[in-house]
Structure formats: structure tokens, C-alpha cells
Amino acid sequence: MPGADAGPEGWTSRDKFAAVLESAAMNEADLAAYCRNRGLFPEQIKAWRGACEQANGWDRTSMAKT
């Protein structure tokens, strides 16, 4: 994953997903430290987590062949 000097703009989708997985079980203090070390804000991780949770929320009926 990118370091703190890359900023969130340098993170790929794979990097963001990895960060969500790594931080999933962290408490607030640990998450804050994790983010500081990587040049992120906890709100970014939370937003990425939300995007991951919605990733498979597409409408299956609209994808069905008619």
C-alpha cells in the first residue's frame, strides 16, 4: 500500500480495499494511529468501507436478459 507521502489520491481500489480489511476490527484509537501512519483520515476509511459494502448492491433484475 502507498505510504503517508502518497496521500489518498495515490491509492488504487485494491489499496483501499486492503485498508478496509486491515482496519475492520480496529478500535477508534487504533484506527486513528493506522490512518496517521498512512496519511489518511478515519472518515476516508469509513467512506471506503461504505463503498465496499455497496459494491454488490446492483440491481440483479436490471442485469437479467430479457
C-alpha angles and dihedrals in degrees: 000000000000119000128240092273092062095063121206092292090071094055120105123213088258091053092050092049090050090051090051091051094045094049099039096102097037123117120230095270094048091047091052091052091046090052094046090054091053101039094250139122123234088238089063092054090048091051091048090049090053091050090050091050091052095044095098096035094102118131109263093197092060089053094051117108115247 
